[in-house]
Amino acid sequence: MTPSLSALARRLLAALPLLWFAATAPAQEAGAACAQQAAAQAARALKAQSEPGGSRDRGFLWRVSKGGHDSWLYGTMHVARPDWVIPGPAVAAALRESQRIALELDITDADIARRLGAAQAPGGGEPLPEALEQRLQGQARAACIPDAISQSLSPVLLALNLAVTAGRADGLDPAYGIDAFIALLGHQLGKQVDSLETPEMQLEMLTGGTPEERVEMIDRTLAELEKGQTRRMLKRIADVWSGSKLDELERYASWCDCMKTADDRRDMKRMLDERNPAMAEQVAAWHDGGERVFAAVGSLHMIGPQGLPALMKARGYRVERIVFKH
């Protein structure tokens, strides 16, 4: 990473938490424990901003080649530590060489932010059973999400916010998600930054289903939070991502405890395999039009026969994984 790009990355690090909605809400109204958590988060961010030297590569990177030029696929992590967001030399080089950066969603885009904010509001559907509502709000308070924020979200989205913030005590925070930082960096570098999906598509994928299915999903999410399963899983996924352990990521179905039932497998197919072909088609369209594309999406979109590297290979691309030098 060049000094100028490194300096830019560290300046952008300070702005990144502003991009997350409920997950970065102020914690001061929730008591001493939340104040301590907020102070620890601030200290980690300050340390990452001020420490000299470069970062190392993390995650998973592929070069895809066709028609005499290259594009890149980068597997990201949606929750991370502050010092992880600064790209290492291989990722930084791919970013510099790219003309267009493609993300699941560019949440730095004002219109997308507005649509996300509007779509997250409660929809006026059937209220949750009282006991489930109490569990949900109790977990929100324990996670230091202020009442004003938790009550402004639909129950499903509040439960999902709780799941992605479960690693904060371990330094894993959606405020430092890799995708959002890449979007910020891309805009500052003058790249074209685009979304592969729409807010409406993502929210329908996350919150769709019957009222009964949504209640079941909330109950299951809360049970996993209450047992500490979500936190443990985030720590393991973070270790896999930070260490670029592709073999372990490819065995995700064997250790995630998320593929046990037919419903589990259906949900995972809907959240991953069914989304990947459209992403691959759009990346290929830009590349075939002569552009060098840096496509950065969640790492689970990269594995299996329906993963993006496999889909690009099926389209006639030469696909080469770039192994990082640590």
C-alpha positions as CSV (number, residue, x, y, z in Angstrom):
1,M,0.0,0.0,0.0
2,T,1.5,3.4,-0.9
3,P,1.9,6.0,1.9
4,S,-0.8,8.2,0.3
5,L,-3.4,5.4,0.1
6,S,-2.5,4.3,3.6
7,A,-3.0,7.8,5.0
8,L,-6.3,8.1,3.2
9,A,-7.4,4.7,4.6
10,R,-6.7,5.8,8.1
11,R,-8.6,9.1,7.7
12,L,-11.6,7.2,6.4
13,L,-11.4,4.8,9.3
14,A,-12.7,7.6,11.5
15,A,-15.8,8.1,9.4
16,L,-16.8,4.5,9.0
17,P,-19.0,4.1,12.1
18,L,-21.2,6.9,10.9
19,L,-22.5,4.6,8.1
20,W,-24.2,2.0,10.2
21,F,-27.7,2.7,11.4
22,A,-28.9,0.9,14.5
23,A,-25.6,-1.0,15.0
24,T,-23.7,2.3,15.7
25,A,-26.3,4.0,17.8
26,P,-25.1,5.8,20.9
27,A,-24.9,3.7,24.0
28,Q,-24.9,6.3,26.7
29,E,-28.5,5.8,27.9
30,A,-28.0,2.2,28.8
31,G,-25.7,2.4,31.8
32,A,-22.2,1.8,32.9
33,A,-21.6,-1.5,31.1
34,C,-22.6,0.2,27.8
35,A,-20.4,3.2,28.5
36,Q,-17.5,0.8,29.0
37,Q,-18.2,-0.9,25.8
38,A,-18.4,2.4,23.9
39,A,-15.1,3.5,25.4
40,A,-13.5,0.2,24.4
41,Q,-14.8,0.6,20.9
42,A,-13.4,4.1,20.7
43,A,-10.0,3.1,22.0
44,R,-9.7,0.3,19.4
45,A,-10.6,2.7,16.6
46,L,-8.1,5.3,17.8
47,K,-5.4,2.7,18.1
48,A,-6.0,1.5,14.6
49,Q,-6.0,5.1,13.2
50,S,-2.8,6.1,15.0
51,E,-0.5,3.1,14.7
52,P,2.2,3.5,12.0
53,G,3.0,1.0,9.3
54,G,0.9,-0.9,6.8
55,S,-1.8,-3.5,7.2
56,R,-1.7,-7.1,6.1
57,D,-4.0,-8.8,3.6
58,R,-7.1,-10.6,5.0
59,G,-10.0,-12.3,3.4
60,F,-10.1,-14.0,0.0
61,L,-9.1,-12.6,-3.3
62,W,-9.3,-14.0,-6.8
63,R,-8.1,-12.6,-10.2
64,V,-10.5,-13.3,-13.0
65,S,-9.2,-12.8,-16.5
66,K,-10.8,-12.7,-20.0
67,G,-10.5,-10.6,-23.1
68,G,-7.0,-9.4,-22.3
69,H,-7.7,-7.8,-18.9
70,D,-8.3,-8.6,-15.3
71,S,-11.0,-8.2,-12.7
72,W,-11.1,-9.3,-9.0
73,L,-13.4,-11.0,-6.7
74,Y,-12.9,-10.2,-3.0
75,G,-14.6,-12.1,-0.1
76,T,-15.3,-9.7,2.7
77,M,-16.5,-9.8,6.3
78,H,-19.5,-7.7,7.3
79,V,-18.3,-7.3,10.9
80,A,-14.7,-6.6,11.7
81,R,-12.1,-4.9,13.9
82,P,-10.9,-1.4,13.1
83,D,-7.4,-2.4,12.2
84,W,-8.8,-5.0,9.7
85,V,-10.4,-2.5,7.4
86,I,-7.2,-1.0,6.0
87,P,-6.3,-3.1,2.9
88,G,-3.0,-5.0,2.7
89,P,-0.7,-4.8,-0.3
90,A,-2.4,-7.4,-2.6
91,V,-5.9,-6.0,-2.0
92,A,-4.7,-2.4,-2.3
93,A,-3.1,-3.2,-5.6
94,A,-6.2,-4.7,-7.0
95,L,-8.3,-1.7,-5.8
96,R,-5.8,0.7,-7.5
97,E,-5.9,-1.2,-10.8
98,S,-9.7,-1.4,-10.9
99,Q,-12.0,1.0,-12.6
100,R,-15.2,0.0,-11.0
101,I,-15.9,-1.2,-7.5
102,A,-19.0,-3.4,-7.1
103,L,-20.6,-4.2,-3.7
104,E,-23.7,-5.9,-2.5
105,L,-24.9,-2.5,-1.5
106,D,-23.0,0.8,-1.5
107,I,-24.3,2.2,1.8
108,T,-22.4,5.4,1.4
109,D,-24.8,6.3,-1.4
110,A,-27.4,8.8,-0.1
111,D,-30.3,7.3,-2.0
112,I,-29.5,3.8,-0.8
113,A,-29.1,5.0,2.8
114,R,-32.5,6.7,2.5
115,R,-34.2,3.6,1.1
116,L,-32.6,1.4,3.8
117,G,-33.7,3.8,6.6
118,A,-37.3,3.9,5.3
119,A,-37.5,0.1,4.8
120,Q,-36.2,-0.7,8.3
121,A,-39.2,1.0,10.0
122,P,-41.9,-1.2,11.6
123,G,-44.5,-2.2,9.1
124,G,-47.5,-2.3,11.3
125,G,-48.0,-6.1,11.1
126,E,-49.2,-8.4,13.9
127,P,-47.4,-7.7,17.2
128,L,-45.1,-10.3,18.6
129,P,-46.2,-12.6,21.4
130,E,-45.6,-10.6,24.6
131,A,-43.0,-13.0,26.0
132,L,-41.0,-12.9,22.7
133,E,-41.3,-9.1,22.6
134,Q,-39.9,-8.9,26.1
135,R,-37.0,-11.2,25.2
136,L,-36.2,-9.1,22.1
137,Q,-36.2,-5.8,23.9
138,G,-34.2,-7.3,26.7
139,Q,-31.5,-8.4,24.3
140,A,-31.5,-5.0,22.7
141,R,-30.9,-3.3,26.0
142,A,-28.1,-5.8,26.8
143,A,-26.6,-5.0,23.4
144,C,-26.6,-1.3,24.3
145,I,-29.1,-0.4,21.5
146,P,-31.1,2.6,22.8
147,D,-34.9,2.2,23.1
148,A,-35.5,4.9,20.5
149,I,-33.5,2.9,18.0
150,S,-34.9,-0.6,18.9
151,Q,-38.4,0.7,18.6
152,S,-37.8,2.3,15.3
153,L,-37.0,-1.1,13.6
154,S,-39.2,-4.0,12.6
155,P,-38.8,-6.9,15.0
156,V,-37.0,-9.0,12.3
157,L,-34.5,-6.3,11.6
158,L,-33.9,-5.7,15.3
159,A,-33.2,-9.4,15.8
160,L,-30.8,-9.3,12.8
161,N,-29.1,-6.2,14.2
162,L,-28.6,-8.0,17.5
163,A,-27.0,-11.0,15.7
164,V,-24.5,-8.9,13.9
165,T,-23.6,-6.9,17.0
166,A,-23.1,-10.0,19.1
167,G,-19.3,-9.9,18.6
168,R,-18.7,-6.3,19.9
169,A,-17.3,-7.6,23.2
170,D,-14.6,-9.3,21.1
171,G,-13.9,-6.2,19.1
172,L,-16.0,-7.4,16.1
173,D,-18.3,-4.6,15.0
174,P,-20.5,-3.9,12.0
175,A,-19.4,-0.3,12.2
176,Y,-16.1,-1.5,10.7
177,G,-17.5,-3.8,8.1
178,I,-15.1,-4.3,5.2
179,D,-17.6,-3.6,2.5
180,A,-18.5,-0.1,3.7
181,F,-14.9,0.8,4.1
182,I,-14.1,-0.3,0.5
183,A,-17.0,1.9,-0.7
184,L,-15.6,4.9,1.1
185,L,-12.2,4.2,-0.2
186,G,-13.4,3.7,-3.7
187,H,-15.3,7.0,-3.8
188,Q,-12.2,8.9,-2.4
189,L,-10.0,7.3,-5.1
190,G,-12.4,8.5,-7.8
191,K,-13.6,5.0,-8.8
192,Q,-17.0,4.2,-10.0
193,V,-18.8,2.5,-7.1
194,D,-21.9,0.5,-7.8
195,S,-24.4,-1.9,-6.0
196,L,-25.0,-5.4,-7.2
197,E,-28.3,-5.5,-5.4
198,T,-31.0,-3.1,-4.2
199,P,-32.0,-2.3,-0.6
200,E,-35.5,-3.7,-1.4
201,M,-34.0,-7.0,-2.6
202,Q,-31.9,-7.5,0.4
203,L,-34.6,-6.6,2.9
204,E,-37.1,-8.9,1.2
205,M,-34.5,-11.7,1.3
206,L,-33.9,-11.0,5.1
207,T,-37.4,-10.4,6.2
208,G,-39.7,-12.2,3.8
209,G,-41.9,-15.1,4.7
210,T,-45.1,-15.6,6.5
211,P,-45.8,-14.0,9.9
212,E,-45.4,-17.4,11.5
213,E,-42.0,-17.9,9.8
214,R,-40.8,-14.4,11.0
215,V,-41.8,-15.2,14.6
216,E,-39.9,-18.5,14.4
217,M,-36.9,-16.8,13.0
218,I,-36.9,-14.2,15.8
219,D,-37.3,-16.9,18.4
220,R,-34.4,-18.9,17.0
221,T,-32.2,-15.8,16.7
222,L,-32.8,-14.9,20.3
223,A,-32.2,-18.5,21.5
224,E,-28.8,-18.5,19.8
225,L,-28.0,-15.1,21.3
226,E,-29.0,-16.2,24.8
227,K,-26.9,-19.4,24.6
228,G,-23.8,-17.5,23.3
229,Q,-23.9,-19.4,20.0
230,T,-24.0,-16.3,17.8
231,R,-21.0,-14.7,19.5
232,R,-18.9,-18.0,19.3
233,M,-19.8,-18.3,15.6
234,L,-18.8,-14.7,14.8
235,K,-15.5,-15.3,16.5
236,R,-14.8,-18.4,14.4
237,I,-15.9,-16.8,11.2
238,A,-13.7,-13.8,12.0
239,D,-10.7,-16.1,12.6
240,V,-11.3,-17.9,9.3
241,W,-11.6,-14.6,7.4
242,S,-8.7,-12.9,9.1
243,G,-6.4,-15.9,8.5
244,S,-7.6,-16.3,4.9
245,K,-8.4,-20.0,5.7
246,L,-10.2,-20.9,2.5
247,D,-10.2,-24.7,3.3
248,E,-12.1,-24.1,6.5
249,L,-14.5,-21.6,4.9
250,E,-15.3,-24.2,2.3
251,R,-16.3,-26.6,5.1
252,Y,-18.7,-24.0,6.5
253,A,-21.7,-26.3,6.3
254,S,-20.0,-28.9,8.5
255,W,-19.4,-26.5,11.4
256,C,-21.8,-23.6,11.2
257,D,-24.7,-25.5,12.9
258,C,-26.9,-23.8,10.3
259,M,-27.7,-26.6,7.9
260,K,-29.3,-29.2,10.1
261,T,-32.9,-29.0,8.8
262,A,-34.6,-28.6,5.5
263,D,-35.7,-25.1,6.5
264,D,-32.0,-24.2,7.3
265,R,-30.8,-25.5,4.0
266,R,-33.6,-23.6,2.1
267,D,-32.7,-20.4,3.9
268,M,-29.0,-20.7,3.1
269,K,-29.8,-21.5,-0.6
270,R,-32.0,-18.4,-0.7
271,M,-29.4,-16.2,1.0
272,L,-26.4,-17.3,-1.1
273,D,-26.8,-19.6,-4.1
274,E,-29.9,-17.9,-5.5
275,R,-28.3,-14.4,-5.4
276,N,-24.9,-15.4,-6.9
277,P,-25.9,-15.9,-10.6
278,A,-27.2,-12.3,-10.9
279,M,-24.0,-10.9,-9.3
280,A,-21.8,-13.0,-11.6
281,E,-23.8,-11.8,-14.6
282,Q,-23.4,-8.1,-13.7
283,V,-19.7,-8.5,-13.0
284,A,-19.3,-10.3,-16.3
285,A,-21.2,-7.6,-18.2
286,W,-19.0,-4.8,-16.9
287,H,-15.8,-6.9,-17.5
288,D,-16.9,-7.9,-21.0
289,G,-17.6,-4.2,-21.7
290,G,-13.8,-3.6,-21.2
291,E,-13.8,-2.5,-17.5
292,R,-11.6,-3.8,-14.7
293,V,-14.0,-4.6,-11.8
294,F,-13.3,-5.1,-8.1
295,A,-16.3,-7.1,-6.8
296,A,-16.4,-7.2,-3.0
297,V,-19.1,-9.3,-1.4
298,G,-19.5,-11.5,1.7
299,S,-17.1,-14.4,1.7
300,L,-19.7,-17.1,1.8
301,H,-20.7,-16.0,-1.8
302,M,-17.3,-17.3,-2.9
303,I,-17.5,-21.0,-2.0
304,G,-19.1,-24.0,-3.6
305,P,-20.3,-24.8,-7.1
306,Q,-22.6,-21.8,-7.1
307,G,-19.9,-19.5,-5.6
308,L,-18.8,-16.5,-7.7
309,P,-15.3,-17.9,-8.7
310,A,-17.0,-21.1,-9.9
311,L,-19.7,-19.2,-11.8
312,M,-17.1,-16.9,-13.5
313,K,-15.0,-20.0,-14.5
314,A,-18.2,-21.5,-16.0
315,R,-18.5,-18.2,-18.1
316,G,-15.1,-18.9,-19.6
317,Y,-12.9,-16.8,-17.3
318,R,-9.5,-17.8,-16.1
319,V,-9.9,-17.8,-12.3
320,E,-6.8,-17.6,-10.1
321,R,-6.8,-17.4,-6.3
322,I,-4.3,-14.9,-5.0
323,V,-2.6,-16.4,-1.9
324,F,-1.5,-13.7,0.5
325,K,2.0,-13.5,1.9
326,H,1.7,-13.1,5.7
